[in-house]
Amino acid sequence: MPTPAGTYDELQAEIGRRFPGLSRQLQAIARFALERPHDVALDTVAAAAAKIEVQPSAMVRFAQALGYDGYSDMQRVFRERLVERSGSYKERIARMRRGKAAESRPKAVLRDFVADSIANLSNLEEHVDAERLSAAVKLLAKAGRIHLLAQRRAFPVACYLSYALAQLDLPVTLMDGVGGMVREQARGFRDDDVLVAVSFRNYSPDVIELAADCKRRGVPVIVITDSAVSPLNRSATIAFDLGDHSERPFRSLVEPLCLAQALVVSVGHEITRGKH
């Protein structure tokens, strides 16, 4: 039996590591646990199971698969996380919005997006690990060439990084895949290059496959994605998991763009320090 994680961050990482080997039912529970940790912390095992449409015994099996004696032992980790973050903007905004009827007028839509963006940025600040951020900055600053790969709704993040990193006079390639040539663009990767791969659910197959190919070839991969169970994480040298907002009709790009800006500015500072 594996040693149970003592903190939420450790538990999140363990779920991500074990996710591919779980049954489909336990994978559904894993997604629920990562996407709705507040519910896991506060619901009874029966109530949480009902939301996932599984039996309570499956919740217990999930906890035991992670090394806990039972569901309540795993739930304690989620409750400790909730206590630590009980004053976050995200939860305050959620409480404020629960009592309001849905509106479709443009001003109301704008208000909702602003509220969600504030909550998401608060979440970003809480969840981005300082050591990972520093390690990613050092990788980018010393890379022989930085390759940027994203498709569909994540593509603007790669476009911004391409523009901004080029302003620092860094060698950058935006893998835009014009003419279906994205795989050909990947053939010239060298060991001292770095790939930055960005994808959110539903994940782009090309991004997943090319990131996996880079890992096999020993090329470092910096991943920006939405969940510890994202298939991109299996190829990551460094991964930033920004949270899965799949219950919303549109995914905000505020979080990944903010992270991208922080990376660019920090890389600029790193390069400047290296010249002195």
C-alpha positions as CSV (number, residue, x, y, z in Angstrom):
1,M,0.0,0.0,0.0
2,P,1.4,3.5,-0.9
3,T,2.2,6.0,1.8
4,P,-0.7,8.4,2.0
5,A,0.0,12.1,1.2
6,G,0.0,14.4,4.1
7,T,-0.8,17.7,2.3
8,Y,-3.2,18.6,-0.5
9,D,-0.3,19.5,-2.8
10,E,1.3,16.1,-2.3
11,L,-2.1,14.4,-2.7
12,Q,-2.8,16.3,-6.0
13,A,0.6,15.2,-7.3
14,E,-0.1,11.6,-6.3
15,I,-3.5,11.6,-8.0
16,G,-1.9,12.9,-11.2
17,R,0.8,10.3,-11.1
18,R,-1.6,7.4,-10.5
19,F,-4.4,8.6,-12.7
20,P,-3.5,6.6,-15.9
21,G,-3.6,3.3,-14.0
22,L,-7.0,3.9,-12.3
23,S,-10.2,2.3,-13.5
24,R,-12.7,4.5,-15.3
25,Q,-14.8,4.8,-12.2
26,L,-11.9,5.8,-10.0
27,Q,-10.7,8.3,-12.7
28,A,-14.1,10.0,-12.5
29,I,-13.7,10.3,-8.7
30,A,-10.1,11.6,-9.2
31,R,-11.4,14.4,-11.5
32,F,-14.1,15.3,-9.1
33,A,-11.7,15.5,-6.2
34,L,-9.3,17.8,-8.1
35,E,-12.0,19.9,-9.7
36,R,-14.3,20.3,-6.6
37,P,-12.1,19.9,-3.5
38,H,-14.5,22.1,-1.6
39,D,-17.2,19.4,-2.0
40,V,-14.9,16.6,-0.9
41,A,-14.0,18.6,2.2
42,L,-17.6,19.3,3.3
43,D,-19.8,16.5,1.9
44,T,-20.4,13.2,3.5
45,V,-19.1,10.3,1.5
46,A,-22.7,9.5,0.4
47,A,-23.4,13.0,-0.8
48,A,-20.1,13.2,-2.7
49,A,-20.7,9.8,-4.3
50,A,-24.2,10.9,-5.4
51,K,-22.7,13.9,-7.2
52,I,-20.4,11.6,-9.2
53,E,-23.1,8.9,-9.6
54,V,-21.0,6.2,-8.0
55,Q,-21.5,4.1,-4.9
56,P,-20.0,5.3,-1.6
57,S,-17.9,2.1,-1.5
58,A,-16.1,3.4,-4.7
59,M,-15.1,6.5,-2.8
60,V,-13.6,4.4,-0.1
61,R,-11.7,2.3,-2.7
62,F,-10.4,5.5,-4.2
63,A,-9.0,6.7,-0.8
64,Q,-7.5,3.2,-0.2
65,A,-5.9,3.2,-3.6
66,L,-4.0,6.3,-2.5
67,G,-2.8,4.7,0.8
68,Y,-5.5,5.9,3.2
69,D,-7.3,3.7,5.7
70,G,-10.6,5.1,4.6
71,Y,-12.4,8.0,3.0
72,S,-12.4,10.2,6.2
73,D,-8.6,10.0,6.4
74,M,-8.3,11.4,2.8
75,Q,-11.1,13.9,3.5
76,R,-9.1,15.4,6.4
77,V,-6.4,16.6,3.8
78,F,-9.1,18.4,1.8
79,R,-10.5,20.0,5.0
80,E,-7.1,21.3,6.0
81,R,-6.8,22.8,2.6
82,L,-10.2,24.5,3.0
83,V,-9.2,26.0,6.4
84,E,-6.0,27.4,4.9
85,R,-7.9,29.1,2.0
86,S,-11.2,29.9,3.5
87,G,-10.7,33.6,3.0
88,S,-9.8,33.4,-0.7
89,Y,-11.5,35.7,-3.2
90,K,-12.8,32.7,-5.1
91,E,-15.0,31.5,-2.3
92,R,-16.1,35.0,-1.3
93,I,-17.2,35.7,-4.9
94,A,-18.9,32.3,-5.2
95,R,-20.9,33.0,-2.0
96,M,-21.9,36.4,-3.3
97,R,-23.1,35.1,-6.7
98,R,-25.1,32.1,-5.4
99,G,-28.0,34.3,-4.4
100,K,-28.3,36.1,-7.8
101,A,-30.4,35.1,-10.7
102,A,-28.6,34.4,-14.0
103,E,-28.7,37.4,-16.4
104,S,-27.9,37.5,-20.1
105,R,-27.6,41.3,-20.6
106,P,-24.1,42.3,-21.9
107,K,-23.3,44.2,-18.7
108,A,-24.2,41.2,-16.6
109,V,-22.1,38.9,-18.7
110,L,-19.2,41.3,-18.3
111,R,-19.7,41.4,-14.6
112,D,-19.6,37.6,-14.4
113,F,-16.4,37.4,-16.5
114,V,-14.7,40.0,-14.3
115,A,-15.8,38.2,-11.1
116,D,-14.5,34.9,-12.5
117,S,-11.2,36.5,-13.6
118,I,-10.6,37.9,-10.1
119,A,-11.3,34.5,-8.6
120,N,-9.1,32.7,-11.1
121,L,-6.2,35.1,-10.5
122,S,-6.5,34.5,-6.8
123,N,-6.4,30.8,-7.5
124,L,-3.3,31.2,-9.7
125,E,-1.3,33.1,-7.1
126,E,-2.2,30.4,-4.5
127,H,-1.3,27.4,-6.6
128,V,1.8,28.4,-8.7
129,D,4.7,26.9,-6.8
130,A,7.7,29.3,-6.4
131,E,10.3,26.6,-7.0
132,R,8.7,25.5,-10.2
133,L,8.4,29.1,-11.4
134,S,12.1,29.7,-10.8
135,A,13.1,26.5,-12.5
136,A,11.0,27.3,-15.5
137,V,12.6,30.8,-15.8
138,K,16.1,29.3,-15.6
139,L,15.3,26.7,-18.3
140,L,13.9,29.4,-20.7
141,A,16.8,31.8,-20.0
142,K,19.5,29.3,-21.0
143,A,17.6,27.5,-23.8
144,G,19.3,27.2,-27.2
145,R,15.9,27.8,-28.7
146,I,12.4,28.1,-27.2
147,H,9.6,26.3,-29.1
148,L,6.0,27.3,-28.4
149,L,3.2,24.9,-29.1
150,A,-0.5,25.5,-28.5
151,Q,-3.7,25.0,-30.6
152,R,-7.3,26.1,-30.6
153,R,-8.3,28.3,-27.6
154,A,-4.8,28.0,-26.0
155,F,-3.1,29.4,-29.1
156,P,-3.1,33.1,-28.0
157,V,-0.9,32.1,-25.0
158,A,1.8,30.7,-27.3
159,C,1.4,33.8,-29.6
160,Y,2.0,36.2,-26.7
161,L,5.0,34.2,-25.5
162,S,6.5,34.2,-29.0
163,Y,6.1,38.0,-29.3
164,A,7.3,38.8,-25.8
165,L,10.3,36.4,-25.6
166,A,11.4,37.7,-29.0
167,Q,11.6,41.2,-27.6
168,L,14.2,39.8,-25.2
169,D,16.2,38.8,-28.2
170,L,15.8,35.1,-27.4
171,P,15.6,32.5,-30.2
172,V,11.9,31.6,-30.4
173,T,9.9,29.4,-32.8
174,L,6.1,29.6,-32.8
175,M,4.9,26.1,-33.9
176,D,1.8,27.4,-35.7
177,G,1.3,24.3,-37.8
178,V,0.5,26.3,-41.0
179,G,-0.2,23.9,-43.8
180,G,-0.3,21.0,-41.4
181,M,3.5,21.2,-40.9
182,V,3.7,21.2,-37.1
183,R,5.4,17.7,-37.0
184,E,7.9,18.9,-39.5
185,Q,8.6,21.9,-37.4
186,A,9.5,19.6,-34.5
187,R,12.1,17.7,-36.4
188,G,14.8,20.3,-35.7
189,F,14.7,20.1,-31.9
190,R,18.0,19.9,-30.2
191,D,18.9,18.7,-26.7
192,D,19.5,22.3,-25.4
193,D,16.1,23.5,-26.7
194,V,13.0,23.8,-24.6
195,L,9.4,23.2,-25.6
196,V,6.5,25.2,-23.9
197,A,3.3,23.2,-24.5
198,V,-0.1,24.7,-23.6
199,S,-3.4,22.8,-23.7
200,F,-6.6,22.6,-21.8
201,R,-9.5,20.1,-21.9
202,N,-10.4,18.9,-24.5
203,Y,-6.7,18.5,-25.1
204,S,-5.2,18.8,-28.6
205,P,-3.8,15.4,-29.7
206,D,-0.9,17.1,-31.6
207,V,0.2,18.9,-28.5
208,I,0.1,15.8,-26.4
209,E,1.9,13.7,-28.9
210,L,4.7,16.2,-29.6
211,A,5.3,16.8,-25.9
212,A,5.6,13.1,-25.4
213,D,8.0,12.9,-28.3
214,C,10.2,15.7,-26.8
215,K,10.3,13.8,-23.5
216,R,11.5,10.6,-25.3
217,R,14.2,12.7,-27.0
218,G,15.3,14.3,-23.8
219,V,14.1,17.8,-24.6
220,P,12.8,19.7,-21.5
221,V,9.1,20.4,-21.6
222,I,7.3,23.2,-19.7
223,V,3.6,22.5,-19.6
224,I,0.8,25.0,-18.9
225,T,-2.5,23.0,-18.5
226,D,-5.5,22.7,-16.3
227,S,-5.3,19.7,-14.1
228,A,-2.9,17.3,-12.3
229,V,-4.6,14.6,-14.4
230,S,-4.0,16.3,-17.7
231,P,-2.3,13.9,-20.2
232,L,0.3,16.7,-20.8
233,N,1.6,16.3,-17.3
234,R,3.1,12.9,-18.2
235,S,5.6,14.6,-20.5
236,A,6.3,17.6,-18.3
237,T,9.7,18.6,-17.0
238,I,7.9,21.4,-15.2
239,A,4.1,21.6,-15.1
240,F,1.8,24.4,-14.1
241,D,-1.8,23.2,-13.4
242,L,-4.2,26.2,-13.5
243,G,-7.4,24.4,-12.5
244,D,-10.1,22.8,-14.6
245,H,-13.1,25.1,-15.2
246,S,-14.9,22.6,-17.4
247,E,-18.3,23.4,-15.9
248,R,-18.1,26.9,-17.5
249,P,-19.0,27.4,-21.2
250,F,-15.8,29.4,-21.9
251,R,-12.4,29.0,-20.4
252,S,-10.8,32.4,-19.4
253,L,-7.3,33.1,-20.7
254,V,-6.6,35.5,-17.8
255,E,-4.7,32.9,-15.8
256,P,-2.4,31.5,-18.5
257,L,-1.7,34.9,-19.9
258,C,-0.9,36.3,-16.5
259,L,1.5,33.3,-15.9
260,A,3.0,33.9,-19.3
261,Q,3.7,37.5,-18.5
262,A,5.3,36.6,-15.2
263,L,7.5,34.1,-17.0
264,V,8.6,36.7,-19.6
265,V,9.4,39.4,-17.1
266,S,11.2,37.0,-14.8
267,V,13.3,35.6,-17.8
268,G,14.2,39.2,-18.6
269,H,15.5,39.7,-15.0
270,E,17.4,36.4,-15.2
271,I,19.1,37.4,-18.4
272,T,20.1,40.8,-17.0
273,R,21.5,39.2,-13.8
274,G,23.6,36.8,-16.0
275,K,25.2,39.7,-17.8
276,H,26.5,41.3,-14.6
